[in-house]
Structure formats: structure tokens, C-alpha cells
Amino acid sequence: MLTYQGLCYTKNKILPRANDVQTDSPTQCSNLHNVLCERYGSSNMLRKHAKSFYFASFFLSWASAIRARALYQVCRIIDDIADGNNQSSVPTPSVDLSGIHTGRIHTTKHLNVSKEDAAELFGSLVSENDLAASGADCSAKSELADIQEWISSCGDRCDITQHLSVPKYTLSHLLSAIKSDLNHRQPTTTHELLEYCYGAAGTVGLMMCDVMRIETKAARVHAMHLGMAMQLTNIARDVWHDAMLNRVYLPKDLVGELHVGDILHTNTQSLATIRFGVEKLLLLADEYYQSGYAGMRYIPRRDRLAIYIAAKLYHYIGARIRDGQYLQPGVKAS
């Protein structure tokens, strides 16, 4: 049985506690979706950042689609805080890593440097970024603490919208994973990574059950597994992208101790190690996808096709990674 940890991201300003909002219609203003969107905006998030889910959402029933999009907006806003997308940062040069295997790296249109010189360049960038990130992390931690306070002020369930509430513990586990991202370290074991995947996306699978009004315990387990499968796909897809954020998710029991520099400046050996770790994660994701597919029978017919489409589209990213379309420096699948 998996133990838990959580994931998501947001911005600053103190959040009112759920029972502190004084209005004529408290249920319309005290829910988390309203509180966050008023502070951080919500325009076209699904279409812009989650093309697979945006397409699949058209196959949901109208009511489920409204609730699902609100849930996505909440998770996306929180996610952006941990990634620093709502923070000011030190500008960094545009770096094209596509030439990393030829021994040249292009930092601008008119300048390219040797692989050895790039190592020194990247080293200074990481140092500068670390200094900038320390301030951003303090702000993010403060903002996440505000959200945690809001969650703590809820009862057993938290209102995402006026028509969607989720268990308090689910949101708490989600937030715990975010905090672990702010103090990121390479997972020691695959089990530790799976705990993170539960918090980052298994919780979202559980909340999607609330979106579709599914209460069967077995269904919720399958939904959690589908979310974890998608998160494993994310990690396999975004190895180089995450390294640029100073994060390594490939666990040590698969690839040994791996540093950001080992990913950003690969050699034949480190690239082979990364590919091995990615393939292991994709195989593990395949197992969790199978559990997710097995749970489709619990989904109401009006929503089943949408979830199946989303799962298949995401599962297909793994096939593209195996084909080499995304398993290369500087490339991220969508």
C-alpha cells in the first residue's frame, strides 16, 4: 500500500480562510477556485497548458466538464508557484542544447561555444539561478503556507467550487508534494518516487472521481493509479526540462546519483544511463495505465469516453519517447 505525499503550485497575497469570508453568498466566494482565480487569473489555462486534456474534456458531460476545468485551474495555479512561473527571475541566455552531441552548444544565433566552455557557462548560470531561486522559493513557501491555512480551515471536505468539494486530506497530500518540489532532492528509491507521483497526480485522479460523482472505493484506486501513470510519463518526458529547473526525478536505485550537470552536459555513458532510467519508468507507467484502463467500467457512461481518450493520448507520449522523439536534450513533449 502506498504512503502519501502531494503536488501543485500558486502566487502571493494572503488567502482568506474558508470560514472568514463575509458575503451575502458565502458559497460563491469562499471556494478555492474563486479565491485563487481572483488573485492569479484563469484565462484559457486548459487550452494553453494541457492540450490532451482540453481535447478530451469536450467528451465529458457538461456538468463534469465545468467541474473538471475548475479543478485543473486550481491545480495549475498552485503548480505555477512551485515552478516559479509567477515569480520574477534573473534573465538567462537562450540556450539551445540540440548540439550537445556534436560538441558545440549555441547560446545565441551568432555565438556557439565548445562543450568544455559550456560547462563553465552552465555552472555560473546555475549559481546565479540558485541565488534568484532562493528568494522565489521563500515567496512560494509563504504562498503555499497561505493555501495550507485555507485548507486547514475547512471541515472534512474543501470546496473547490460551489458544486465541487473534495476530501481535505487529498488537497493536503497535493500540497505536501509541492513543498517537496521546493526542497527537491533526487529520490533514493522507486518507491519514494511513487509516493511523490501519488501526491503530484494520484490525488488529481481521486479528485476527478469527485468531479464525476464516483464513490466506489475500487474505482478510486484505479483513478489514483491512472494519475500516477500520467505523472510517470511526465517525468520520463521532461528529464531535461526538469534539469533546467534544478530537479532530477530519476531515482538513485535505477540510475545512481545523478546531478543536473550530468543531464545538461551528457556524454555517451550518462545518456545511456538516463535512457535506461526513462525506459524503466515507462515500463512502470504501463502497469499503472493498465490498472487505470481496468477502472474505466466504474466511470459513468456519459464521461467514460473522455477519460479513455485522455489516458490513451497521454499513454501515447510514452511511445513517442521510446521512438526517440522526446528523449533528447532540450525537448519537451506536449
KEKE-3310 file (N, C-alpha, C; in steps of 0.2 Angstrom, whole numbers, plus 5000, padded with zeros to 4 digits):
npx = (5004:5003:5011:5009:5012:5011:5007:5007:5005:5006:5003:5007:4999:4988:4977:4960:4953:4942:4931:4931:4926:4915:4900:4885:4883:4891:4895:4898:4910:4919:4925:4939:4943:4937:4944:4958:4958:4954:4965:4976:4972:4964:4963:4960:4968:4967:4967:4979:4989:4987:4984:4980:4971:4962:4956:4951:4941:4930:4922:4917:4902:4892:4891:4901:4912:4913:4916:4928:4937:4938:4944:4956:4961:4963:4973:4983:4987:4992:5003:5011:5016:5026:5034:5039:5033:5026:5034:5047:5062:5080:5085:5090:5102:5096:5097:5102:5101:5103:5114:5122:5128:5137:5147:5146:5138:5124:5122:5117:5110:5122:5133:5143:5149:5162:5160:5166:5168:5155:5152:5157:5150:5137:5138:5140:5128:5119:5123:5119:5106:5102:5104:5094:5083:5082:5076:5064:5059:5057:5046:5037:5035:5029:5017:5011:5010:4999:4989:4989:4984:4971:4966:4967:4957:4945:4932:4929:4929:4934:4929:4930:4924:4908:4900:4908:4916:4930:4939:4948:4960:4965:4968:4978:4988:4992:4997:5008:5017:5020:5028:5039:5044:5049:5060:5068:5076:5085:5076:5078:5074:5063:5051:5050:5049:5036:5028:5029:5023:5010:5006:5008:5000:4991:4982:4975:4968:4960:4952:4946:4937:4928:4924:4916:4907:4909:4910:4913:4925:4935:4935:4941:4954:4959:4958:4967:4979:4979:4982:4994:5001:5001:5009:5021:5024:5025:5037:5047:5046:5051:5064:5076:5070:5066:5078:5083:5076:5083:5081:5080:5072:5073:5076:5088:5090:5089:5097:5108:5117:5113:5117:5112:5120:5125:5115:5112:5124:5128:5136:5141:5140:5132:5121:5116:5113:5103:5093:5091:5085:5074:5067:5064:5055:5044:5040:5035:5025:5017:5011:5003:4995:4987:4980:4973:4965:4958:4949:4940:4927:4920:4917:4904:4894:4892:4904:4914:4921:4928:4938:4945:4950:4959:4968:4973:4979:4989:4996:5001:5011:5022:5025:5030:5041:5049:5052:5061:5058:5057:5066:5078:5090:5084:5071:5053:5039:5022)
npy = (4994:5011:5025:5042:5058:5075:5086:5102:5120:5141:5159:5176:5185:5185:5172:5171:5162:5148:5150:5163:5172:5185:5187:5190:5178:5166:5153:5156:5163:5159:5147:5138:5139:5151:5160:5158:5161:5174:5180:5176:5174:5165:5163:5153:5142:5128:5125:5131:5125:5111:5102:5089:5085:5096:5093:5081:5085:5089:5078:5075:5075:5090:5096:5089:5093:5107:5106:5099:5108:5118:5112:5109:5122:5126:5117:5120:5134:5133:5124:5132:5141:5134:5131:5143:5151:5162:5171:5184:5183:5181:5186:5174:5168:5162:5146:5133:5116:5107:5104:5097:5084:5085:5092:5106:5120:5131:5147:5159:5166:5170:5165:5152:5139:5129:5112:5111:5124:5127:5120:5127:5139:5135:5132:5144:5150:5141:5144:5158:5157:5149:5158:5168:5159:5156:5167:5167:5155:5157:5166:5157:5147:5154:5158:5145:5141:5150:5144:5132:5135:5140:5127:5120:5127:5122:5110:5092:5091:5101:5115:5116:5122:5130:5119:5108:5098:5092:5078:5084:5079:5075:5087:5091:5082:5084:5097:5094:5088:5098:5106:5098:5099:5111:5110:5101:5085:5072:5057:5043:5030:5020:5018:5029:5038:5035:5038:5052:5053:5049:5060:5071:5068:5057:5061:5070:5061:5055:5066:5069:5059:5064:5074:5068:5062:5049:5036:5023:5013:5005:5010:5022:5019:5014:5026:5034:5027:5029:5042:5042:5035:5044:5054:5048:5047:5060:5063:5055:5061:5074:5075:5083:5096:5097:5096:5109:5116:5113:5100:5083:5068:5055:5040:5035:5021:5017:5024:5028:5040:5056:5071:5088:5093:5082:5078:5090:5091:5079:5064:5049:5039:5044:5048:5035:5030:5038:5035:5022:5023:5031:5022:5012:5019:5021:5008:5005:5014:5009:4998:5004:5012:5001:4997:5009:5008:4997:5001:5009:5004:5008:5022:5034:5032:5043:5050:5042:5040:5052:5051:5039:5043:5054:5046:5037:5046:5052:5041:5037:5047:5041:5031:5039:5044:5033:5031:5040:5053:5063:5060:5067:5081:5096:5095:5095:5086:5088)
npz = (5000:4996:5004:5007:4999:4992:4977:4968:4963:4966:4969:4977:4991:5005:5008:5012:5025:5024:5032:5035:5025:5022:5015:5005:4999:5004:4999:4986:4986:4995:4990:4984:4971:4966:4975:4972:4958:4957:4962:4954:4941:4926:4913:4899:4903:4902:4888:4884:4892:4893:4882:4878:4888:4886:4874:4877:4886:4879:4878:4889:4900:4901:4914:4921:4914:4917:4931:4930:4923:4932:4942:4936:4934:4947:4951:4942:4944:4957:4954:4946:4955:4962:4952:4949:4940:4942:4948:4949:4940:4937:4921:4909:4897:4881:4878:4867:4867:4857:4850:4858:4857:4847:4851:4851:4858:4856:4861:4857:4842:4835:4841:4846:4858:4864:4871:4883:4887:4889:4900:4910:4908:4910:4924:4930:4927:4934:4947:4948:4946:4957:4967:4964:4964:4978:4984:4977:4981:4994:4994:4987:4996:5007:5000:4998:5011:5015:5007:5013:5025:5022:5018:5030:5037:5033:5034:5035:5021:5007:4998:4981:4970:4970:4967:4968:4979:4988:4997:5012:5015:5003:4996:5005:5004:4991:4992:5000:4991:4983:4991:4993:4981:4981:4989:4983:4980:4973:4971:4982:4981:4970:4975:4984:4974:4968:4979:4978:4965:4968:4976:4967:4956:4958:4967:4960:4951:4961:4965:4953:4953:4962:4954:4944:4952:4957:4969:4972:4981:4975:4962:4964:4968:4955:4948:4955:4952:4938:4937:4943:4933:4923:4928:4930:4916:4913:4920:4914:4901:4903:4907:4904:4904:4917:4923:4920:4929:4940:4945:4948:4944:4942:4950:4962:4964:4951:4942:4949:4958:4951:4944:4940:4931:4925:4917:4909:4902:4894:4891:4882:4891:4902:4895:4891:4903:4908:4898:4901:4914:4910:4902:4911:4920:4911:4908:4921:4921:4912:4918:4928:4920:4914:4926:4927:4915:4918:4927:4920:4919:4930:4928:4924:4910:4902:4904:4902:4889:4888:4898:4894:4882:4886:4894:4884:4875:4883:4887:4874:4873:4879:4870:4860:4866:4867:4854:4852:4850:4860:4869:4871:4874:4879:4873:4875:4876:4871)
capx = (5000:5007:5010:5007:5015:5007:5009:5003:5008:5002:5006:5006:4993:4985:4971:4955:4951:4936:4925:4932:4924:4909:4897:4878:4883:4897:4897:4900:4916:4924:4928:4946:4943:4936:4949:4964:4957:4953:4972:4981:4969:4962:4961:4962:4973:4967:4969:4986:4994:4985:4981:4977:4965:4957:4953:4946:4936:4924:4918:4914:4896:4893:4892:4908:4917:4914:4920:4935:4941:4939:4949:4963:4964:4966:4980:4988:4989:4997:5009:5015:5020:5032:5039:5042:5031:5023:5039:5052:5068:5086:5085:5096:5103:5093:5102:5099:5105:5102:5121:5126:5131:5142:5152:5145:5131:5123:5119:5113:5110:5128:5138:5142:5154:5164:5156:5170:5167:5148:5151:5159:5145:5131:5140:5139:5121:5116:5124:5115:5099:5101:5103:5087:5078:5081:5071:5057:5057:5054:5039:5032:5033:5024:5010:5009:5008:4993:4984:4988:4980:4965:4964:4966:4951:4940:4930:4932:4929:4936:4925:4934:4919:4901:4897:4913:4920:4935:4942:4953:4967:4968:4972:4984:4993:4994:5001:5014:5021:5023:5033:5044:5047:5053:5066:5069:5082:5084:5073:5083:5071:5057:5045:5049:5046:5029:5025:5028:5018:5003:5004:5008:4994:4987:4977:4971:4964:4955:4948:4942:4931:4923:4921:4911:4902:4911:4911:4916:4932:4939:4936:4946:4961:4961:4959:4974:4984:4979:4985:5002:5004:5002:5015:5027:5025:5028:5044:5051:5046:5053:5071:5080:5066:5066:5085:5084:5073:5087:5077:5081:5067:5075:5078:5095:5091:5089:5102:5113:5117:5113:5117:5109:5125:5126:5109:5113:5130:5128:5141:5138:5138:5127:5115:5114:5110:5096:5089:5089:5080:5067:5063:5061:5049:5039:5038:5031:5019:5012:5007:4998:4990:4983:4975:4968:4960:4953:4944:4935:4920:4916:4915:4898:4895:4892:4910:4919:4925:4933:4944:4948:4954:4964:4973:4976:4983:4995:5000:5005:5018:5027:5028:5034:5048:5053:5054:5066:5055:5057:5071:5084:5091:5080:5065:5048:5033:5016)
capy = (5000:5017:5030:5048:5065:5078:5091:5108:5127:5147:5166:5179:5188:5181:5169:5171:5156:5147:5152:5170:5176:5188:5189:5188:5171:5163:5148:5158:5167:5155:5141:5139:5141:5159:5164:5158:5164:5181:5183:5174:5174:5159:5163:5148:5138:5121:5125:5133:5120:5104:5101:5082:5086:5100:5090:5075:5087:5090:5072:5075:5079:5097:5097:5086:5097:5113:5105:5097:5113:5122:5108:5110:5129:5127:5114:5123:5140:5130:5121:5138:5144:5129:5131:5150:5155:5168:5174:5187:5179:5184:5184:5170:5167:5157:5140:5128:5110:5102:5102:5094:5078:5087:5095:5113:5122:5138:5151:5164:5165:5172:5163:5145:5138:5122:5108:5112:5131:5127:5118:5133:5144:5132:5132:5151:5151:5138:5148:5164:5155:5147:5164:5171:5155:5156:5172:5165:5149:5160:5168:5152:5144:5159:5157:5139:5141:5153:5139:5127:5138:5139:5120:5119:5130:5118:5104:5086:5092:5108:5117:5119:5127:5129:5112:5103:5098:5086:5077:5088:5075:5074:5093:5092:5077:5088:5102:5091:5086:5104:5108:5094:5101:5117:5107:5095:5081:5066:5051:5037:5023:5020:5018:5036:5042:5033:5042:5058:5053:5049:5067:5075:5066:5052:5065:5073:5056:5054:5072:5068:5054:5069:5078:5064:5059:5042:5035:5017:5013:5001:5015:5027:5016:5014:5033:5036:5023:5032:5049:5041:5033:5050:5058:5044:5049:5067:5063:5052:5065:5080:5074:5089:5102:5097:5098:5116:5119:5110:5094:5076:5064:5048:5038:5033:5014:5015:5027:5030:5048:5059:5078:5091:5094:5075:5078:5095:5090:5072:5060:5043:5035:5047:5047:5028:5029:5042:5032:5016:5025:5033:5016:5008:5022:5020:5001:5005:5018:5005:4994:5009:5013:4995:4997:5014:5006:4992:5005:5013:5002:5012:5028:5034:5031:5050:5053:5037:5041:5057:5049:5035:5047:5057:5041:5035:5052:5053:5034:5038:5050:5036:5028:5044:5044:5027:5032:5045:5060:5067:5058:5071:5087:5102:5094:5093:5084:5092)
capz = (5000:4995:5008:5003:4998:4987:4972:4964:4963:4966:4969:4983:4994:5010:5006:5017:5027:5021:5036:5036:5020:5024:5009:5005:4996:5005:4995:4979:4986:4999:4987:4982:4964:4966:4979:4968:4951:4958:4963:4949:4934:4924:4906:4894:4905:4899:4881:4883:4895:4893:4875:4878:4892:4884:4869:4880:4890:4875:4878:4896:4901:4903:4922:4923:4911:4921:4937:4929:4921:4938:4946:4933:4935:4954:4952:4938:4948:4963:4951:4944:4961:4964:4946:4949:4934:4944:4951:4944:4940:4933:4914:4907:4889:4877:4876:4863:4868:4852:4848:4864:4855:4842:4855:4851:4860:4853:4866:4853:4835:4832:4846:4849:4862:4865:4876:4889:4889:4891:4907:4914:4907:4914:4931:4933:4927:4940:4953:4948:4946:4964:4971:4962:4966:4985:4985:4974:4985:5001:4992:4986:5003:5010:4997:4999:5018:5015:5004:5018:5031:5020:5018:5037:5040:5030:5038:5032:5014:5005:4992:4975:4968:4973:4965:4969:4985:4989:5004:5014:5015:4996:4995:5009:5001:4985:4994:5003:4986:4981:4996:4992:4975:4983:4993:4979:4980:4969:4975:4983:4978:4965:4980:4985:4968:4968:4984:4975:4960:4971:4978:4962:4951:4960:4971:4955:4950:4966:4964:4947:4955:4965:4948:4940:4957:4958:4976:4973:4983:4970:4956:4966:4967:4948:4946:4958:4948:4931:4938:4944:4927:4919:4931:4927:4909:4913:4922:4908:4896:4905:4911:4903:4906:4924:4925:4919:4935:4945:4948:4945:4947:4941:4957:4963:4963:4944:4938:4953:4960:4945:4945:4935:4926:4921:4912:4904:4898:4894:4887:4880:4897:4906:4891:4891:4910:4908:4893:4905:4919:4907:4900:4917:4922:4906:4909:4927:4920:4908:4923:4931:4915:4914:4931:4925:4910:4921:4931:4916:4919:4935:4926:4921:4903:4899:4905:4901:4883:4889:4902:4890:4877:4889:4895:4878:4872:4887:4886:4868:4874:4881:4864:4856:4870:4865:4847:4852:4848:4865:4873:4869:4877:4877:4870:4879:4873:4873)
cpx = (5004:5006:5010:5012:5011:5010:5004:5007:5004:5006:5005:5000:4990:4978:4966:4954:4944:4930:4926:4928:4916:4905:4890:4878:4889:4900:4900:4907:4921:4927:4935:4947:4942:4942:4956:4963:4957:4960:4977:4978:4968:4961:4964:4968:4973:4969:4976:4991:4993:4981:4977:4970:4960:4953:4948:4940:4929:4920:4915:4906:4897:4895:4899:4913:4919:4918:4927:4939:4942:4944:4956:4965:4967:4973:4985:4991:4994:5003:5013:5019:5027:5037:5042:5039:5027:5028:5044:5058:5074:5085:5091:5096:5098:5098:5099:5104:5106:5109:5125:5130:5137:5148:5152:5138:5130:5119:5115:5114:5117:5134:5137:5149:5156:5160:5160:5168:5160:5147:5152:5153:5139:5132:5138:5131:5117:5117:5120:5108:5097:5100:5096:5082:5077:5076:5064:5055:5054:5047:5034:5030:5028:5017:5007:5006:5001:4987:4983:4983:4973:4962:4962:4959:4945:4938:4933:4933:4931:4932:4930:4930:4913:4898:4902:4917:4925:4937:4948:4960:4970:4971:4978:4990:4996:4999:5008:5019:5024:5029:5039:5048:5052:5060:5068:5076:5080:5081:5078:5080:5065:5051:5044:5047:5039:5025:5024:5023:5011:5001:5004:5002:4989:4981:4972:4966:4958:4950:4943:4936:4926:4920:4915:4907:4903:4913:4914:4923:4936:4940:4941:4953:4963:4962:4966:4979:4985:4983:4993:5005:5006:5008:5021:5029:5028:5036:5049:5051:5051:5060:5075:5077:5067:5073:5087:5081:5077:5084:5079:5077:5069:5078:5085:5095:5090:5095:5108:5112:5118:5113:5114:5114:5126:5120:5110:5119:5132:5134:5138:5136:5132:5120:5112:5110:5103:5091:5086:5084:5074:5063:5060:5055:5043:5036:5033:5025:5014:5008:5002:4993:4985:4978:4970:4963:4955:4948:4939:4928:4916:4914:4908:4899:4895:4899:4916:4924:4930:4939:4948:4953:4960:4970:4976:4981:4990:4999:5004:5011:5023:5030:5032:5041:5052:5055:5059:5064:5056:5063:5078:5085:5087:5074:5059:5042:5027:5010)
cpy = (5006:5022:5037:5054:5068:5083:5096:5114:5133:5154:5169:5182:5183:5178:5169:5164:5154:5150:5159:5175:5178:5191:5187:5180:5168:5158:5150:5161:5163:5149:5143:5141:5149:5162:5164:5162:5172:5184:5182:5173:5166:5158:5157:5143:5131:5120:5126:5128:5113:5102:5094:5082:5090:5097:5084:5078:5089:5084:5071:5078:5086:5099:5095:5091:5104:5112:5103:5103:5118:5119:5109:5117:5129:5123:5117:5130:5138:5128:5127:5141:5140:5130:5138:5154:5161:5173:5178:5183:5183:5181:5179:5169:5162:5152:5135:5122:5105:5100:5099:5088:5079:5090:5103:5114:5129:5142:5157:5162:5166:5169:5156:5143:5130:5119:5110:5119:5131:5125:5123:5138:5142:5133:5139:5152:5147:5142:5154:5162:5153:5153:5167:5166:5155:5161:5170:5159:5152:5162:5163:5148:5148:5158:5151:5138:5144:5148:5134:5129:5138:5132:5118:5121:5126:5113:5098:5087:5100:5109:5120:5124:5126:5122:5107:5103:5091:5085:5082:5085:5075:5081:5094:5088:5081:5093:5100:5090:5093:5107:5104:5096:5107:5116:5101:5091:5075:5060:5046:5031:5025:5021:5025:5040:5041:5037:5049:5058:5053:5056:5071:5074:5061:5055:5068:5067:5055:5060:5072:5063:5059:5073:5074:5060:5051:5041:5028:5017:5010:5006:5020:5025:5016:5021:5035:5033:5027:5039:5048:5039:5039:5054:5055:5046:5056:5067:5060:5057:5071:5080:5081:5095:5102:5099:5106:5120:5116:5105:5088:5071:5057:5045:5035:5025:5012:5018:5029:5038:5052:5067:5081:5092:5087:5075:5084:5095:5083:5070:5054:5039:5037:5047:5040:5027:5032:5038:5025:5018:5027:5027:5012:5012:5021:5013:5001:5009:5014:5000:4998:5011:5007:4995:5003:5012:5001:4995:5009:5011:5005:5019:5029:5035:5038:5053:5048:5038:5046:5055:5044:5038:5051:5052:5039:5040:5052:5046:5034:5042:5046:5032:5032:5045:5039:5027:5037:5052:5065:5066:5061:5078:5092:5102:5092:5091:5088:5087)
cpz = (5000:5001:5004:5004:4993:4982:4969:4965:4963:4966:4976:4985:4999:5007:5012:5019:5025:5025:5038:5031:5022:5018:5010:5003:4997:5001:4988:4980:4991:4996:4985:4975:4963:4969:4975:4961:4952:4959:4957:4942:4932:4917:4902:4896:4902:4892:4880:4886:4895:4887:4875:4882:4890:4878:4872:4883:4886:4875:4885:4896:4903:4910:4924:4920:4915:4927:4936:4927:4927:4942:4943:4934:4942:4954:4948:4941:4953:4960:4949:4949:4962:4958:4945:4943:4936:4948:4946:4945:4936:4926:4913:4899:4887:4875:4872:4864:4863:4849:4853:4862:4850:4845:4854:4854:4858:4859:4863:4846:4832:4836:4847:4853:4862:4871:4883:4892:4892:4898:4912:4914:4911:4922:4934:4932:4933:4946:4954:4949:4953:4968:4970:4965:4974:4987:4983:4978:4991:4999:4991:4992:5007:5007:4998:5006:5019:5012:5010:5024:5029:5020:5025:5040:5037:5035:5035:5024:5012:4998:4987:4972:4972:4972:4966:4975:4985:4996:5006:5014:5008:4994:4999:5006:4994:4986:4997:4997:4983:4985:4995:4985:4976:4986:4989:4980:4976:4973:4976:4980:4974:4970:4982:4980:4967:4973:4981:4970:4963:4973:4972:4957:4953:4964:4966:4952:4955:4966:4958:4948:4958:4959:4945:4945:4957:4965:4977:4975:4978:4964:4958:4966:4960:4946:4949:4954:4941:4932:4939:4938:4923:4922:4930:4920:4909:4915:4917:4902:4897:4908:4910:4905:4913:4927:4924:4925:4941:4949:4944:4948:4946:4947:4956:4962:4956:4940:4943:4955:4953:4947:4939:4929:4922:4915:4906:4900:4898:4890:4885:4886:4901:4902:4891:4898:4910:4903:4897:4910:4916:4905:4906:4920:4917:4907:4916:4925:4916:4913:4926:4926:4914:4920:4930:4920:4913:4925:4927:4917:4925:4933:4923:4913:4899:4899:4903:4895:4884:4892:4898:4885:4880:4891:4889:4875:4876:4887:4880:4868:4875:4875:4860:4860:4868:4858:4846:4850:4853:4870:4871:4873:4874:4874:4875:4875:4875:4873)
residu = (MET:LEU:THR:TYR:GLN:GLY:LEU:CYS:TYR:THR:LYS:ASN:LYS:ILE:LEU:PRO:ARG:ALA:ASN:ASP:VAL:GLN:THR:ASP:SER:PRO:THR:GLN:CYS:SER:ASN:LEU:HIS:ASN:VAL:LEU:CYS:GLU:ARG:TYR:GLY:SER:SER:ASN:MET:LEU:ARG:LYS:HIS:ALA:LYS:SER:PHE:TYR:PHE:ALA:SER:PHE:PHE:LEU:SER:TRP:ALA:SER:ALA:ILE:ARG:ALA:ARG:ALA:LEU:TYR:GLN:VAL:CYS:ARG:ILE:ILE:ASP:ASP:ILE:ALA:ASP:GLY:ASN:ASN:GLN:SER:SER:VAL:PRO:THR:PRO:SER:VAL:ASP:LEU:SER:GLY:ILE:HIS:THR:GLY:ARG:ILE:HIS:THR:THR:LYS:HIS:LEU:ASN:VAL:SER:LYS:GLU:ASP:ALA:ALA:GLU:LEU:PHE:GLY:SER:LEU:VAL:SER:GLU:ASN:ASP:LEU:ALA:ALA:SER:GLY:ALA:ASP:CYS:SER:ALA:LYS:SER:GLU:LEU:ALA:ASP:ILE:GLN:GLU:TRP:ILE:SER:SER:CYS:GLY:ASP:ARG:CYS:ASP:ILE:THR:GLN:HIS:LEU:SER:VAL:PRO:LYS:TYR:THR:LEU:SER:HIS:LEU:LEU:SER:ALA:ILE:LYS:SER:ASP:LEU:ASN:HIS:ARG:GLN:PRO:THR:THR:THR:HIS:GLU:LEU:LEU:GLU:TYR:CYS:TYR:GLY:ALA:ALA:GLY:THR:VAL:GLY:LEU:MET:MET:CYS:ASP:VAL:MET:ARG:ILE:GLU:THR:LYS:ALA:ALA:ARG:VAL:HIS:ALA:MET:HIS:LEU:GLY:MET:ALA:MET:GLN:LEU:THR:ASN:ILE:ALA:ARG:ASP:VAL:TRP:HIS:ASP:ALA:MET:LEU:ASN:ARG:VAL:TYR:LEU:PRO:LYS:ASP:LEU:VAL:GLY:GLU:LEU:HIS:VAL:GLY:ASP:ILE:LEU:HIS:THR:ASN:THR:GLN:SER:LEU:ALA:THR:ILE:ARG:PHE:GLY:VAL:GLU:LYS:LEU:LEU:LEU:LEU:ALA:ASP:GLU:TYR:TYR:GLN:SER:GLY:TYR:ALA:GLY:MET:ARG:TYR:ILE:PRO:ARG:ARG:ASP:ARG:LEU:ALA:ILE:TYR:ILE:ALA:ALA:LYS:LEU:TYR:HIS:TYR:ILE:GLY:ALA:ARG:ILE:ARG:ASP:GLY:GLN:TYR:LEU:GLN:PRO:GLY:VAL:LYS:ALA:SER)
# end
